[in-house]
Amino acid sequence: AETSVSVYLGASLTRDSDLRVEQPAASSRATFRDVSWQGKDFEMPPHYGFRVTRFFEAAPSWGASVEFLHYKVYAKTDRAVPVDGVWNGALVNEIAPLGSRIQNFSISHGVNLLALNGLYRFTLAQSERFPRGRLNPYLGAGIAYYVLHPESTINGL
């Protein structure tokens, strides 16, 4: 049996996505399309993660891991994006600077992910000196639970 603990830092690579804002009290329900994001990965708190992996003695090719990952994303509010829906009670369907309505939108206290994975590793380049193989790539699949912590400034509030 083998157990390992991994701790790591990293960087987030994000794709543009839609941002939907619903504020019943302000009569707003709108979708901002193709919003760009940035990570600010090495500003506090940094992008980090840790993983505990265990391969089993009875079946050494099989294992499991538990992983926690924390990263953050910030909307680039200086860009014009398509917006449609209702904003402050009025219909909107235009391209407008995101910052004119949303001054700040971030998931800066984290996109937090907790995952449980099953693993299968391959034994390659076995020899007398390396009976478990010199190279052990593995495949994994599992389930993950996300906990988001968004913060925003919308219409100056």
ABEGO torsion letter per residue (X at the ends): XBBBBBBBBBBBBBBBBBBBBBBAAAGBBBBBBGBBBBAGAABOBBBBBBBBBBBBAABAABBBBBBBBBBBBBBBAABBBBBBEBBGGBBBBBBBBAAAABABBBBAAEBBBBBBBBBBBBBBGBBAABAAEABBBBBBBBBBBBBBBBBBBBGGX
